[in-house]
Amino acid sequence: MDDNAKATGGSDVSASEQLDKLADRAKQSEENIAHAKEEGQAELRARVQQARESSEKHAAELKSGVGGAKAKASKWWTDVQDDWNKHIDKIRKDVDNRKEEHDVKRAEHHAEHREDDAEAAVAFAYAAFEEAEYAVLDAILAREEADQLATAR
């Protein structure tokens, strides 16, 4: 299992370690985006393609329940994941359908729409990160309480 899979559901890594890896990945994303702003269009297209492939691979792993994580997930998280996958599929279809647009107004509208989608994705990721932090802290507390009860017996 690769580090990405471990960071997002593999059983070899604790939830706290997964959160650390998530923070590292967020930093890497920030650096990738900063570099992308300085690249030419050809390099940027390659970076976009690479990011899409990585995202699709990760989404497929998440959907298939890497490391049994999906089996443990609550129905709410499964619903959130399904809704997110539908949203991503729609965005990708829109992107694919609009690749050949040459009209300036349409291209500007398309760029604004993609920027809005990016902002929504970041906001979703931020909320998911906060939820992950809460879940990790709650899991640590639950483990400590369980250990305390076991010791008291």
N, C-alpha and C positions, 0 to 999 in steps of 0.2 A: 504494500500500500504506500503511495507517495505521500509527501508531507502535506500536500493540499487536501488529500482525502482524509488524512489523519486530523488535520486542523478543523475539519468540518463534519466529523461523525465517526471517525475510526475509533475502535475500542482501545488502541494502544496509547492514547493520550487522554489525560484528565480534562475535564471541562475548563479548569483554570488555565491549563497549558494551551487548550484550543483558543481561549480568549487572547492569550499572549500572541499566538500565531496570527490571529485575526488582526490584532493591532499592528503586527509587523507587515501583514499584507496590505493594510490600509496605508501605511507609510510607503510601501513599494508602489502602490497605485498613485499616490500623490507625486512621487518622483517620476513615474512614467508619464503622467499628464504634464508635468513641468517640462520634461524633455520633448514631448510631442508638440508643444507650442513653438518649439524652435526648429522643427523638422520641415523638410519640403513635403510637397503633396504625395510624392511616390512613397517616401518613408512613412508618412502618416497613414496612407492606405494600407501598407503592410502591417503597421502597428494595430490598426483597427481590425484587420482580418485576424491577426494573431489573438487579439483580445476577444474577438467573437468566438473563435475556435476554443479558447480556454474557457470562456463562459459557458459555451454549449456543453463541453466535456464535463465541467463541474456540475451543471444543472442536471445532466444525465446521471452522474454519480449520486447526486442528492436524491433524485427521483427514484433511483433504484435502491436507495437505502443503504449506502455504503456502511459497512461495519455494523449493520443491524440497527443503526440509529433510527431509521424510519419506523421500525417495529416498536420502538420505545416512545416515539413521538406521540403527543396528544393529537386528538382529532383536530383541534384548533390549528396546530402547527401544520398539519397535513393540508388543511383547507387554505391556509396562508400560502403554503408552497404551491399548491395547485393554482391559486389565483395569480401568484407571481409568474408561474410558468405560462399561463395564458396571456398575461400582460407582455412578457418577453416575446412570445410567439407573434403577437400582434405587431409589436415594434419592429421585429425582424422582417415580417411580411411587408410592412409599410416601407422599410428601408429598401428591401429588394424591389418593390414596385416602383420606387421613385429614383432609382439609380440613374436613369437615363434622362432625367429632367434637364432641360436647357434654358427654359424661360427664367429670366432673372427674378420676377416676382414669385414664381413658384419655388425657385431655389431658395430665396430669402425666407419664404414661409416654411419651407422644409427645414431650413437651418434653425429657425425659431422653434419649430416643433421638436426637433432633435434636442435642442438645448433644454426645453421644458421636460422632455423625457429624462434627460440626464439629471436635471435637478430633482425630479421625482424619484429616480433610482437612488440618488445619494440620500435623499430624505428617508426613503424606505430602509436603506442600509444603516443609517444612523439610528433609526428606531429599532431595527433588528439588533444592532450592536448593544443598545441600552437594554433591550429585553434579554439578550444573551448575558450581559453583566448581572442583571437581576437573577436570572436562572442559575448562574454559577454561584453567586453569593447564597441564594436560597438552598442550593444543593449542598454547599459547604456547611451551612447551618443545620440542615436536616441530617447530614452525616455526623456532625458533632453531637446532636441531640440523640441520635440512635446509639452512638458509641457510649454516651453518658448513661443512657438507660441500660445498655448491656453491662456496663461496669457496675451499676448499682444493684444488679441482680445477684 
